[in-house]
Amino acid sequence: MIGQQKMPCPACGNEIIFDTYMLMAGQAFSCGQCHASIGVATSSVPVVKDAMEKFEQIKAGGLKGENSSAGI
């Protein structure tokens, strides 16, 4: 499970702690120092959700029915 993550604030570089699943659900997270906010656009949520589900499948043993990335 991915869960809690952190990233540098795009405005000031301070650490922003966020929950990936809450971010996908539309929750925005703010920098405690400069109060800049990060979030995922509503139109991007399905793309992010699909990518995260595939990532979880890869971690659990691979995607079934998908082409191998051996040549990469």
mmCIF file of the N, C-alpha and C atoms, coordinates in Angstrom:
data_MODEL
# 
_entry.id   MODEL 
# 
loop_
_atom_site.group_PDB 
_atom_site.id 
_atom_site.type_symbol 
_atom_site.label_atom_id 
_atom_site.label_alt_id 
_atom_site.label_comp_id 
_atom_site.label_asym_id 
_atom_site.label_entity_id 
_atom_site.label_seq_id 
_atom_site.pdbx_PDB_ins_code 
_atom_site.Cartn_x 
_atom_site.Cartn_y 
_atom_site.Cartn_z 
_atom_site.occupancy 
_atom_site.B_iso_or_equiv 
_atom_site.pdbx_formal_charge 
_atom_site.auth_seq_id 
_atom_site.auth_comp_id 
_atom_site.auth_asym_id 
_atom_site.auth_atom_id 
_atom_site.pdbx_PDB_model_num 
ATOM 1   N N  . MET A 1 1  ? 0.846   -1.180  0.000   1.00 0.00 ? 1  MET A N  1 
ATOM 2   C CA . MET A 1 1  ? 0.000   0.000   0.000   1.00 0.00 ? 1  MET A CA 1 
ATOM 3   C C  . MET A 1 1  ? 0.891   1.243   0.000   1.00 0.00 ? 1  MET A C  1 
ATOM 4   N N  . ILE A 1 2  ? 0.518   2.224   -0.802  1.00 0.00 ? 2  ILE A N  1 
ATOM 5   C CA . ILE A 1 2  ? 1.342   3.416   -0.933  1.00 0.00 ? 2  ILE A CA 1 
ATOM 6   C C  . ILE A 1 2  ? 1.112   4.345   0.254   1.00 0.00 ? 2  ILE A C  1 
ATOM 7   N N  . GLY A 1 3  ? -0.126  4.785   0.488   1.00 0.00 ? 3  GLY A N  1 
ATOM 8   C CA . GLY A 1 3  ? -0.477  5.573   1.661   1.00 0.00 ? 3  GLY A CA 1 
ATOM 9   C C  . GLY A 1 3  ? 0.235   6.898   1.779   1.00 0.00 ? 3  GLY A C  1 
ATOM 10  N N  . GLN A 1 4  ? 0.838   7.139   2.933   1.00 0.00 ? 4  GLN A N  1 
ATOM 11  C CA . GLN A 1 4  ? 1.423   8.433   3.240   1.00 0.00 ? 4  GLN A CA 1 
ATOM 12  C C  . GLN A 1 4  ? 2.721   8.659   2.469   1.00 0.00 ? 4  GLN A C  1 
ATOM 13  N N  . GLN A 1 5  ? 2.818   9.825   1.856   1.00 0.00 ? 5  GLN A N  1 
ATOM 14  C CA . GLN A 1 5  ? 3.978   10.223  1.069   1.00 0.00 ? 5  GLN A CA 1 
ATOM 15  C C  . GLN A 1 5  ? 4.380   11.631  1.478   1.00 0.00 ? 5  GLN A C  1 
ATOM 16  N N  . LYS A 1 6  ? 5.521   12.065  0.994   1.00 0.00 ? 6  LYS A N  1 
ATOM 17  C CA . LYS A 1 6  ? 5.922   13.451  1.198   1.00 0.00 ? 6  LYS A CA 1 
ATOM 18  C C  . LYS A 1 6  ? 6.601   13.964  -0.056  1.00 0.00 ? 6  LYS A C  1 
ATOM 19  N N  . MET A 1 7  ? 6.489   15.262  -0.253  1.00 0.00 ? 7  MET A N  1 
ATOM 20  C CA . MET A 1 7  ? 7.111   15.901  -1.405  1.00 0.00 ? 7  MET A CA 1 
ATOM 21  C C  . MET A 1 7  ? 7.484   17.323  -1.030  1.00 0.00 ? 7  MET A C  1 
ATOM 22  N N  . PRO A 1 8  ? 8.456   17.893  -1.743  1.00 0.00 ? 8  PRO A N  1 
ATOM 23  C CA . PRO A 1 8  ? 8.791   19.289  -1.455  1.00 0.00 ? 8  PRO A CA 1 
ATOM 24  C C  . PRO A 1 8  ? 7.701   20.220  -1.975  1.00 0.00 ? 8  PRO A C  1 
ATOM 25  N N  . CYS A 1 9  ? 7.433   21.236  -1.234  1.00 0.00 ? 9  CYS A N  1 
ATOM 26  C CA . CYS A 1 9  ? 6.465   22.248  -1.649  1.00 0.00 ? 9  CYS A CA 1 
ATOM 27  C C  . CYS A 1 9  ? 6.985   22.905  -2.928  1.00 0.00 ? 9  CYS A C  1 
ATOM 28  N N  . PRO A 1 10 ? 6.141   23.037  -3.952  1.00 0.00 ? 10 PRO A N  1 
ATOM 29  C CA . PRO A 1 10 ? 6.600   23.665  -5.192  1.00 0.00 ? 10 PRO A CA 1 
ATOM 30  C C  . PRO A 1 10 ? 6.906   25.155  -5.039  1.00 0.00 ? 10 PRO A C  1 
ATOM 31  N N  . ALA A 1 11 ? 6.404   25.776  -3.979  1.00 0.00 ? 11 ALA A N  1 
ATOM 32  C CA . ALA A 1 11 ? 6.624   27.208  -3.775  1.00 0.00 ? 11 ALA A CA 1 
ATOM 33  C C  . ALA A 1 11 ? 7.845   27.510  -2.908  1.00 0.00 ? 11 ALA A C  1 
ATOM 34  N N  . CYS A 1 12 ? 8.001   26.775  -1.795  1.00 0.00 ? 12 CYS A N  1 
ATOM 35  C CA . CYS A 1 12 ? 9.072   27.127  -0.853  1.00 0.00 ? 12 CYS A CA 1 
ATOM 36  C C  . CYS A 1 12 ? 10.044  25.992  -0.552  1.00 0.00 ? 12 CYS A C  1 
ATOM 37  N N  . GLY A 1 13 ? 9.718   24.764  -0.962  1.00 0.00 ? 13 GLY A N  1 
ATOM 38  C CA . GLY A 1 13 ? 10.615  23.633  -0.722  1.00 0.00 ? 13 GLY A CA 1 
ATOM 39  C C  . GLY A 1 13 ? 10.393  22.922  0.599   1.00 0.00 ? 13 GLY A C  1 
ATOM 40  N N  . ASN A 1 14 ? 9.535   23.462  1.456   1.00 0.00 ? 14 ASN A N  1 
ATOM 41  C CA . ASN A 1 14 ? 9.226   22.792  2.717   1.00 0.00 ? 14 ASN A CA 1 
ATOM 42  C C  . ASN A 1 14 ? 8.540   21.456  2.420   1.00 0.00 ? 14 ASN A C  1 
ATOM 43  N N  . GLU A 1 15 ? 8.618   20.510  3.328   1.00 0.00 ? 15 GLU A N  1 
ATOM 44  C CA . GLU A 1 15 ? 8.020   19.189  3.123   1.00 0.00 ? 15 GLU A CA 1 
ATOM 45  C C  . GLU A 1 15 ? 6.501   19.228  3.303   1.00 0.00 ? 15 GLU A C  1 
ATOM 46  N N  . ILE A 1 16 ? 5.779   18.673  2.305   1.00 0.00 ? 16 ILE A N  1 
ATOM 47  C CA . ILE A 1 16 ? 4.327   18.508  2.407   1.00 0.00 ? 16 ILE A CA 1 
ATOM 48  C C  . ILE A 1 16 ? 4.059   17.015  2.540   1.00 0.00 ? 16 ILE A C  1 
ATOM 49  N N  . ILE A 1 17 ? 3.384   16.625  3.608   1.00 0.00 ? 17 ILE A N  1 
ATOM 50  C CA . ILE A 1 17 ? 3.011   15.228  3.825   1.00 0.00 ? 17 ILE A CA 1 
ATOM 51  C C  . ILE A 1 17 ? 1.571   15.064  3.348   1.00 0.00 ? 17 ILE A C  1 
ATOM 52  N N  . PHE A 1 18 ? 1.337   14.022  2.551   1.00 0.00 ? 18 PHE A N  1 
ATOM 53  C CA . PHE A 1 18 ? 0.001   13.792  2.015   1.00 0.00 ? 18 PHE A CA 1 
ATOM 54  C C  . PHE A 1 18 ? -0.275  12.305  1.924   1.00 0.00 ? 18 PHE A C  1 
ATOM 55  N N  . ASP A 1 19 ? -1.554  11.953  1.856   1.00 0.00 ? 19 ASP A N  1 
ATOM 56  C CA . ASP A 1 19 ? -1.976  10.573  1.686   1.00 0.00 ? 19 ASP A CA 1 
ATOM 57  C C  . ASP A 1 19 ? -2.419  10.400  0.240   1.00 0.00 ? 19 ASP A C  1 
ATOM 58  N N  . THR A 1 20 ? -1.802  9.463   -0.460  1.00 0.00 ? 20 THR A N  1 
ATOM 59  C CA . THR A 1 20 ? -2.067  9.260   -1.879  1.00 0.00 ? 20 THR A CA 1 
ATOM 60  C C  . THR A 1 20 ? -3.534  8.977   -2.157  1.00 0.00 ? 20 THR A C  1 
ATOM 61  N N  . TYR A 1 21 ? -4.148  8.131   -1.347  1.00 0.00 ? 21 TYR A N  1 
ATOM 62  C CA . TYR A 1 21 ? -5.543  7.765   -1.577  1.00 0.00 ? 21 TYR A CA 1 
ATOM 63  C C  . TYR A 1 21 ? -6.476  8.940   -1.326  1.00 0.00 ? 21 TYR A C  1 
ATOM 64  N N  . MET A 1 22 ? -6.179  9.753   -0.332  1.00 0.00 ? 22 MET A N  1 
ATOM 65  C CA . MET A 1 22 ? -6.997  10.942  -0.075  1.00 0.00 ? 22 MET A CA 1 
ATOM 66  C C  . MET A 1 22 ? -6.806  11.969  -1.192  1.00 0.00 ? 22 MET A C  1 
ATOM 67  N N  . LEU A 1 23 ? -5.588  12.056  -1.720  1.00 0.00 ? 23 LEU A N  1 
ATOM 68  C CA . LEU A 1 23 ? -5.314  12.952  -2.839  1.00 0.00 ? 23 LEU A CA 1 
ATOM 69  C C  . LEU A 1 23 ? -6.159  12.553  -4.044  1.00 0.00 ? 23 LEU A C  1 
ATOM 70  N N  . MET A 1 24 ? -6.235  11.238  -4.317  1.00 0.00 ? 24 MET A N  1 
ATOM 71  C CA . MET A 1 24 ? -7.052  10.741  -5.425  1.00 0.00 ? 24 MET A CA 1 
ATOM 72  C C  . MET A 1 24 ? -8.536  10.991  -5.198  1.00 0.00 ? 24 MET A C  1 
ATOM 73  N N  . ALA A 1 25 ? -8.944  11.027  -3.953  1.00 0.00 ? 25 ALA A N  1 
ATOM 74  C CA . ALA A 1 25 ? -10.353 11.252  -3.620  1.00 0.00 ? 25 ALA A CA 1 
ATOM 75  C C  . ALA A 1 25 ? -10.738 12.728  -3.701  1.00 0.00 ? 25 ALA A C  1 
ATOM 76  N N  . GLY A 1 26 ? -9.773  13.592  -4.026  1.00 0.00 ? 26 GLY A N  1 
ATOM 77  C CA . GLY A 1 26 ? -10.070 15.007  -4.184  1.00 0.00 ? 26 GLY A CA 1 
ATOM 78  C C  . GLY A 1 26 ? -9.580  15.896  -3.067  1.00 0.00 ? 26 GLY A C  1 
ATOM 79  N N  . GLN A 1 27 ? -8.970  15.319  -2.053  1.00 0.00 ? 27 GLN A N  1 
ATOM 80  C CA . GLN A 1 27 ? -8.446  16.095  -0.927  1.00 0.00 ? 27 GLN A CA 1 
ATOM 81  C C  . GLN A 1 27 ? -7.221  16.887  -1.385  1.00 0.00 ? 27 GLN A C  1 
ATOM 82  N N  . ALA A 1 28 ? -7.123  18.134  -0.983  1.00 0.00 ? 28 ALA A N  1 
ATOM 83  C CA . ALA A 1 28 ? -5.941  18.952  -1.239  1.00 0.00 ? 28 ALA A CA 1 
ATOM 84  C C  . ALA A 1 28 ? -5.119  19.008  0.047   1.00 0.00 ? 28 ALA A C  1 
ATOM 85  N N  . PHE A 1 29 ? -3.818  19.190  -0.100  1.00 0.00 ? 29 PHE A N  1 
ATOM 86  C CA . PHE A 1 29 ? -2.923  19.266  1.051   1.00 0.00 ? 29 PHE A CA 1 
ATOM 87  C C  . PHE A 1 29 ? -2.128  20.559  0.961   1.00 0.00 ? 29 PHE A C  1 
ATOM 88  N N  . SER A 1 30 ? -1.859  21.171  2.129   1.00 0.00 ? 30 SER A N  1 
ATOM 89  C CA . SER A 1 30 ? -1.204  22.472  2.177   1.00 0.00 ? 30 SER A CA 1 
ATOM 90  C C  . SER A 1 30 ? 0.160   22.398  2.828   1.00 0.00 ? 30 SER A C  1 
ATOM 91  N N  . CYS A 1 31 ? 1.010   23.307  2.398   1.00 0.00 ? 31 CYS A N  1 
ATOM 92  C CA . CYS A 1 31 ? 2.323   23.477  3.012   1.00 0.00 ? 31 CYS A CA 1 
ATOM 93  C C  . CYS A 1 31 ? 2.129   24.188  4.346   1.00 0.00 ? 31 CYS A C  1 
ATOM 94  N N  . GLY A 1 32 ? 2.733   23.676  5.387   1.00 0.00 ? 32 GLY A N  1 
ATOM 95  C CA . GLY A 1 32 ? 2.619   24.286  6.701   1.00 0.00 ? 32 GLY A CA 1 
ATOM 96  C C  . GLY A 1 32 ? 3.374   25.594  6.819   1.00 0.00 ? 32 GLY A C  1 
ATOM 97  N N  . GLN A 1 33 ? 4.307   25.838  5.896   1.00 0.00 ? 33 GLN A N  1 
ATOM 98  C CA . GLN A 1 33 ? 5.119   27.045  5.963   1.00 0.00 ? 33 GLN A CA 1 
ATOM 99  C C  . GLN A 1 33 ? 4.517   28.191  5.147   1.00 0.00 ? 33 GLN A C  1 
ATOM 100 N N  . CYS A 1 34 ? 4.231   27.947  3.865   1.00 0.00 ? 34 CYS A N  1 
ATOM 101 C CA . CYS A 1 34 ? 3.754   29.040  3.002   1.00 0.00 ? 34 CYS A CA 1 
ATOM 102 C C  . CYS A 1 34 ? 2.286   28.893  2.609   1.00 0.00 ? 34 CYS A C  1 
ATOM 103 N N  . HIS A 1 35 ? 1.665   27.781  2.993   1.00 0.00 ? 35 HIS A N  1 
ATOM 104 C CA . HIS A 1 35 ? 0.251   27.502  2.750   1.00 0.00 ? 35 HIS A CA 1 
ATOM 105 C C  . HIS A 1 35 ? -0.107  27.272  1.280   1.00 0.00 ? 35 HIS A C  1 
ATOM 106 N N  . ALA A 1 36 ? 0.903   26.999  0.436   1.00 0.00 ? 36 ALA A N  1 
ATOM 107 C CA . ALA A 1 36 ? 0.612   26.588  -0.943  1.00 0.00 ? 36 ALA A CA 1 
ATOM 108 C C  . ALA A 1 36 ? -0.124  25.252  -0.871  1.00 0.00 ? 36 ALA A C  1 
ATOM 109 N N  . SER A 1 37 ? -0.948  24.981  -1.863  1.00 0.00 ? 37 SER A N  1 
ATOM 110 C CA . SER A 1 37 ? -1.778  23.785  -1.846  1.00 0.00 ? 37 SER A CA 1 
ATOM 111 C C  . SER A 1 37 ? -1.454  22.882  -3.032  1.00 0.00 ? 37 SER A C  1 
ATOM 112 N N  . ILE A 1 38 ? -1.472  21.553  -2.792  1.00 0.00 ? 38 ILE A N  1 
ATOM 113 C CA . ILE A 1 38 ? -1.313  20.586  -3.878  1.00 0.00 ? 38 ILE A CA 1 
ATOM 114 C C  . ILE A 1 38 ? -2.583  19.751  -3.953  1.00 0.00 ? 38 ILE A C  1 
ATOM 115 N N  . GLY A 1 39 ? -2.916  19.327  -5.144  1.00 0.00 ? 39 GLY A N  1 
ATOM 116 C CA . GLY A 1 39 ? -4.091  18.497  -5.351  1.00 0.00 ? 39 GLY A CA 1 
ATOM 117 C C  . GLY A 1 39 ? -4.057  17.916  -6.748  1.00 0.00 ? 39 GLY A C  1 
ATOM 118 N N  . VAL A 1 40 ? -4.954  16.992  -7.021  1.00 0.00 ? 40 VAL A N  1 
ATOM 119 C CA . VAL A 1 40 ? -5.084  16.388  -8.344  1.00 0.00 ? 40 VAL A CA 1 
ATOM 120 C C  . VAL A 1 40 ? -6.362  16.935  -8.966  1.00 0.00 ? 40 VAL A C  1 
ATOM 121 N N  . ALA A 1 41 ? -6.256  17.405  -10.209 1.00 0.00 ? 41 ALA A N  1 
ATOM 122 C CA . ALA A 1 41 ? -7.439  17.894  -10.920 1.00 0.00 ? 41 ALA A CA 1 
ATOM 123 C C  . ALA A 1 41 ? -8.450  16.764  -11.043 1.00 0.00 ? 41 ALA A C  1 
ATOM 124 N N  . THR A 1 42 ? -9.709  17.083  -10.874 1.00 0.00 ? 42 THR A N  1 
ATOM 125 C CA . THR A 1 42 ? -10.773 16.081  -10.946 1.00 0.00 ? 42 THR A CA 1 
ATOM 126 C C  . THR A 1 42 ? -10.690 15.267  -12.229 1.00 0.00 ? 42 THR A C  1 
ATOM 127 N N  . SER A 1 43 ? -10.368 15.909  -13.332 1.00 0.00 ? 43 SER A N  1 
ATOM 128 C CA . SER A 1 43 ? -10.281 15.207  -14.615 1.00 0.00 ? 43 SER A CA 1 
ATOM 129 C C  . SER A 1 43 ? -9.106  14.237  -14.673 1.00 0.00 ? 43 SER A C  1 
ATOM 130 N N  . SER A 1 44 ? -8.109  14.406  -13.811 1.00 0.00 ? 44 SER A N  1 
ATOM 131 C CA . SER A 1 44 ? -6.934  13.534  -13.800 1.00 0.00 ? 44 SER A CA 1 
ATOM 132 C C  . SER A 1 44 ? -7.056  12.350  -12.848 1.00 0.00 ? 44 SER A C  1 
ATOM 133 N N  . VAL A 1 45 ? -8.043  12.361  -11.971 1.00 0.00 ? 45 VAL A N  1 
ATOM 134 C CA . VAL A 1 45 ? -8.182  11.301  -10.967 1.00 0.00 ? 45 VAL A CA 1 
ATOM 135 C C  . VAL A 1 45 ? -8.248  9.909   -11.591 1.00 0.00 ? 45 VAL A C  1 
ATOM 136 N N  . PRO A 1 46 ? -9.034  9.664   -12.651 1.00 0.00 ? 46 PRO A N  1 
ATOM 137 C CA . PRO A 1 46 ? -9.064  8.306   -13.224 1.00 0.00 ? 46 PRO A CA 1 
ATOM 138 C C  . PRO A 1 46 ? -7.703  7.841   -13.742 1.00 0.00 ? 46 PRO A C  1 
ATOM 139 N N  . VAL A 1 47 ? -6.932  8.745   -14.325 1.00 0.00 ? 47 VAL A N  1 
ATOM 140 C CA . VAL A 1 47 ? -5.607  8.396   -14.845 1.00 0.00 ? 47 VAL A CA 1 
ATOM 141 C C  . VAL A 1 47 ? -4.672  8.028   -13.698 1.00 0.00 ? 47 VAL A C  1 
ATOM 142 N N  . VAL A 1 48 ? -4.677  8.834   -12.642 1.00 0.00 ? 48 VAL A N  1 
ATOM 143 C CA . VAL A 1 48 ? -3.826  8.575   -11.482 1.00 0.00 ? 48 VAL A CA 1 
ATOM 144 C C  . VAL A 1 48 ? -4.243  7.276   -10.804 1.00 0.00 ? 48 VAL A C  1 
ATOM 145 N N  . LYS A 1 49 ? -5.545  7.065   -10.655 1.00 0.00 ? 49 LYS A N  1 
ATOM 146 C CA . LYS A 1 49 ? -6.044  5.851   -10.008 1.00 0.00 ? 49 LYS A CA 1 
ATOM 147 C C  . LYS A 1 49 ? -5.624  4.612   -10.790 1.00 0.00 ? 49 LYS A C  1 
ATOM 148 N N  . ASP A 1 50 ? -5.752  4.647   -12.119 1.00 0.00 ? 50 ASP A N  1 
ATOM 149 C CA . ASP A 1 50 ? -5.357  3.519   -12.958 1.00 0.00 ? 50 ASP A CA 1 
ATOM 150 C C  . ASP A 1 50 ? -3.858  3.237   -12.820 1.00 0.00 ? 50 ASP A C  1 
ATOM 151 N N  . ALA A 1 51 ? -3.051  4.278   -12.833 1.00 0.00 ? 51 ALA A N  1 
ATOM 152 C CA . ALA A 1 51 ? -1.603  4.105   -12.691 1.00 0.00 ? 51 ALA A CA 1 
ATOM 153 C C  . ALA A 1 51 ? -1.252  3.505   -11.336 1.00 0.00 ? 51 ALA A C  1 
ATOM 154 N N  . MET A 1 52 ? -1.916  3.958   -10.282 1.00 0.00 ? 52 MET A N  1 
ATOM 155 C CA . MET A 1 52 ? -1.631  3.421   -8.948  1.00 0.00 ? 52 MET A CA 1 
ATOM 156 C C  . MET A 1 52 ? -2.058  1.964   -8.834  1.00 0.00 ? 52 MET A C  1 
ATOM 157 N N  . GLU A 1 53 ? -3.198  1.609   -9.436  1.00 0.00 ? 53 GLU A N  1 
ATOM 158 C CA . GLU A 1 53 ? -3.646  0.216   -9.399  1.00 0.00 ? 53 GLU A CA 1 
ATOM 159 C C  . GLU A 1 53 ? -2.660  -0.686  -10.128 1.00 0.00 ? 53 GLU A C  1 
ATOM 160 N N  . LYS A 1 54 ? -2.151  -0.233  -11.267 1.00 0.00 ? 54 LYS A N  1 
ATOM 161 C CA . LYS A 1 54 ? -1.154  -1.013  -12.004 1.00 0.00 ? 54 LYS A CA 1 
ATOM 162 C C  . LYS A 1 54 ? 0.139   -1.145  -11.204 1.00 0.00 ? 54 LYS A C  1 
ATOM 163 N N  . PHE A 1 55 ? 0.533   -0.066  -10.537 1.00 0.00 ? 55 PHE A N  1 
ATOM 164 C CA . PHE A 1 55 ? 1.731   -0.109  -9.701  1.00 0.00 ? 55 PHE A CA 1 
ATOM 165 C C  . PHE A 1 55 ? 1.571   -1.139  -8.586  1.00 0.00 ? 55 PHE A C  1 
ATOM 166 N N  . GLU A 1 56 ? 0.414   -1.142  -7.939  1.00 0.00 ? 56 GLU A N  1 
ATOM 167 C CA . GLU A 1 56 ? 0.152   -2.112  -6.873  1.00 0.00 ? 56 GLU A CA 1 
ATOM 168 C C  . GLU A 1 56 ? 0.183   -3.541  -7.416  1.00 0.00 ? 56 GLU A C  1 
ATOM 169 N N  . GLN A 1 57 ? -0.355  -3.756  -8.635  1.00 0.00 ? 57 GLN A N  1 
ATOM 170 C CA . GLN A 1 57 ? -0.328  -5.085  -9.248  1.00 0.00 ? 57 GLN A CA 1 
ATOM 171 C C  . GLN A 1 57 ? 1.101   -5.521  -9.540  1.00 0.00 ? 57 GLN A C  1 
ATOM 172 N N  . ILE A 1 58 ? 1.921   -4.608  -10.023 1.00 0.00 ? 58 ILE A N  1 
ATOM 173 C CA . ILE A 1 58 ? 3.322   -4.926  -10.302 1.00 0.00 ? 58 ILE A CA 1 
ATOM 174 C C  . ILE A 1 58 ? 4.030   -5.319  -9.013  1.00 0.00 ? 58 ILE A C  1 
ATOM 175 N N  . LYS A 1 59 ? 3.800   -4.559  -7.948  1.00 0.00 ? 59 LYS A N  1 
ATOM 176 C CA . LYS A 1 59 ? 4.415   -4.887  -6.655  1.00 0.00 ? 59 LYS A CA 1 
ATOM 177 C C  . LYS A 1 59 ? 3.967   -6.250  -6.161  1.00 0.00 ? 59 LYS A C  1 
ATOM 178 N N  . ALA A 1 60 ? 2.725   -6.636  -6.472  1.00 0.00 ? 60 ALA A N  1 
ATOM 179 C CA . ALA A 1 60 ? 2.169   -7.901  -5.986  1.00 0.00 ? 60 ALA A CA 1 
ATOM 180 C C  . ALA A 1 60 ? 2.545   -9.090  -6.868  1.00 0.00 ? 60 ALA A C  1 
ATOM 181 N N  . GLY A 1 61 ? 3.290   -8.860  -7.923  1.00 0.00 ? 61 GLY A N  1 
ATOM 182 C CA . GLY A 1 61 ? 3.721   -9.993  -8.735  1.00 0.00 ? 61 GLY A CA 1 
ATOM 183 C C  . GLY A 1 61 ? 3.516   -9.841  -10.218 1.00 0.00 ? 61 GLY A C  1 
ATOM 184 N N  . GLY A 1 62 ? 3.210   -8.670  -10.665 1.00 0.00 ? 62 GLY A N  1 
ATOM 185 C CA . GLY A 1 62 ? 3.119   -8.429  -12.092 1.00 0.00 ? 62 GLY A CA 1 
ATOM 186 C C  . GLY A 1 62 ? 1.715   -8.263  -12.607 1.00 0.00 ? 62 GLY A C  1 
ATOM 187 N N  . LEU A 1 63 ? 1.645   -7.635  -13.760 1.00 0.00 ? 63 LEU A N  1 
ATOM 188 C CA . LEU A 1 63 ? 0.372   -7.445  -14.444 1.00 0.00 ? 63 LEU A CA 1 
ATOM 189 C C  . LEU A 1 63 ? 0.106   -8.657  -15.309 1.00 0.00 ? 63 LEU A C  1 
ATOM 190 N N  . LYS A 1 64 ? -1.072  -9.198  -15.237 1.00 0.00 ? 64 LYS A N  1 
ATOM 191 C CA . LYS A 1 64 ? -1.438  -10.346 -16.061 1.00 0.00 ? 64 LYS A CA 1 
ATOM 192 C C  . LYS A 1 64 ? -2.079  -9.850  -17.344 1.00 0.00 ? 64 LYS A C  1 
ATOM 193 N N  . GLY A 1 65 ? -1.663  -10.451 -18.465 1.00 0.00 ? 65 GLY A N  1 
ATOM 194 C CA . GLY A 1 65 ? -2.234  -10.081 -19.744 1.00 0.00 ? 65 GLY A CA 1 
ATOM 195 C C  . GLY A 1 65 ? -1.615  -8.849  -20.370 1.00 0.00 ? 65 GLY A C  1 
ATOM 196 N N  . GLU A 1 66 ? -0.618  -8.272  -19.750 1.00 0.00 ? 66 GLU A N  1 
ATOM 197 C CA . GLU A 1 66 ? 0.058   -7.102  -20.295 1.00 0.00 ? 66 GLU A CA 1 
ATOM 198 C C  . GLU A 1 66 ? 1.366   -7.541  -20.928 1.00 0.00 ? 66 GLU A C  1 
ATOM 199 N N  . ASN A 1 67 ? 1.851   -6.769  -21.882 1.00 0.00 ? 67 ASN A N  1 
ATOM 200 C CA . ASN A 1 67 ? 3.132   -7.068  -22.508 1.00 0.00 ? 67 ASN A CA 1 
ATOM 201 C C  . ASN A 1 67 ? 4.257   -6.847  -21.520 1.00 0.00 ? 67 ASN A C  1 
ATOM 202 N N  . SER A 1 68 ? 5.284   -7.640  -21.647 1.00 0.00 ? 68 SER A N  1 
ATOM 203 C CA . SER A 1 68 ? 6.456   -7.512  -20.790 1.00 0.00 ? 68 SER A CA 1 
ATOM 204 C C  . SER A 1 68 ? 7.242   -6.273  -21.186 1.00 0.00 ? 68 SER A C  1 
ATOM 205 N N  . SER A 1 69 ? 7.916   -5.673  -20.236 1.00 0.00 ? 69 SER A N  1 
ATOM 206 C CA . SER A 1 69 ? 8.762   -4.516  -20.521 1.00 0.00 ? 69 SER A CA 1 
ATOM 207 C C  . SER A 1 69 ? 10.224  -4.928  -20.555 1.00 0.00 ? 69 SER A C  1 
ATOM 208 N N  . ALA A 1 70 ? 10.517  -6.167  -20.944 1.00 0.00 ? 70 ALA A N  1 
ATOM 209 C CA . ALA A 1 70 ? 11.884  -6.687  -20.936 1.00 0.00 ? 70 ALA A CA 1 
ATOM 210 C C  . ALA A 1 70 ? 12.811  -5.901  -21.839 1.00 0.00 ? 70 ALA A C  1 
ATOM 211 N N  . GLY A 1 71 ? 12.296  -5.310  -22.902 1.00 0.00 ? 71 GLY A N  1 
ATOM 212 C CA . GLY A 1 71 ? 13.136  -4.575  -23.825 1.00 0.00 ? 71 GLY A CA 1 
ATOM 213 C C  . GLY A 1 71 ? 13.435  -3.159  -23.390 1.00 0.00 ? 71 GLY A C  1 
ATOM 214 N N  . ILE A 1 72 ? 12.942  -2.755  -22.262 1.00 0.00 ? 72 ILE A N  1 
ATOM 215 C CA . ILE A 1 72 ? 13.121  -1.369  -21.803 1.00 0.00 ? 72 ILE A CA 1 
ATOM 216 C C  . ILE A 1 72 ? 14.343  -1.261  -20.938 1.00 0.00 ? 72 ILE A C  1 
# 
